């Protein structure tokens, strides 16, 4: 069994969402895409944000970072704001 589970990760990511608001993510696909993107960043040379990363695969490090709240996933509205500011 994978630990943490997809449900646990979704709970962590959506923990800051107020009641009645749309969750940041609502599918496993979003978790997979976010962690794979972070793993690629680590492979490209970004420093891991968690301790004890020796001999661990980049995807495992990315999942731990997400589970510990060290990285966050931007919602659709935040992505649109970021894209509008970048030319």
N, C-alpha and C positions, 0 to 999 in steps of 0.2 A: 504494500500500500504506500502511496506517495504521501509524504508529510511535508508541508501542510497540504491539505486537500484544496481543490478548486474552490469549494464553498468557503473554507477558512480565508483564502486569499481574497475572495470577493467581499467578504465581511470586512477585512482590513481596509481594502480600497474604498469601500462605501461607508466607512465608519463616520466620516465627517459630514455626511449628507443629512440635512434636516428632514424631519417627517413631512411628507407631502411633496418633496422635491424628487426629481428624477435621479436615480442612482448614476454614478459615474460610469459604471460598467454593469452589464446584466447578462454576460455570457462567458463561457469558458474561452471562447475564441479571443476575447479581449485580453484575458490573462496571458494566454499563449503568445499573442502578438507583442504585448508589453515586455514580457520576460525575455523573449527571443531578441527583441531590439536591444535590451540592456545587455544581454549576453554578447551580442555582436560588438557593442561599445567596449566591453571589457576585453574581448579578443583584440580589438583595434588598439588597445593600450590604455584605456581609462582605468583609473585606480578603483579597486573595489571599495565599497563603503562599509563593509563588515570585516570583522576580525576573523582569523583562522581560515584563510583562503588558500593556504599552501596545499597543493595536490588535490584541489577541488575543481570540478568542471565549471566553466563560466555560467552555464545555465543554472546550476545549483546555487552559485553565488547570487545570481540575479533573483532567484526565487526567495532566497533568504533576505535580500535587501528589500524586496517588496513586502514580505511578511513582517519585517521589523519596522516598516514605515519609513525607511531611509530613501526610497524613491516613491514617486506618485505617478498616477496616470491622469493625464489631462482629459477633461470631458470635451464634448464636441464644441460647446460654446467657447471654452478656453482656447481650443485649437484654432478656431476662427479668429479670435482676437489676436493670437500670436501671428498667424499668417497675414492678417491685415496690417500689422505693424512692420512686417518684414517685406522689403521690396527686392 
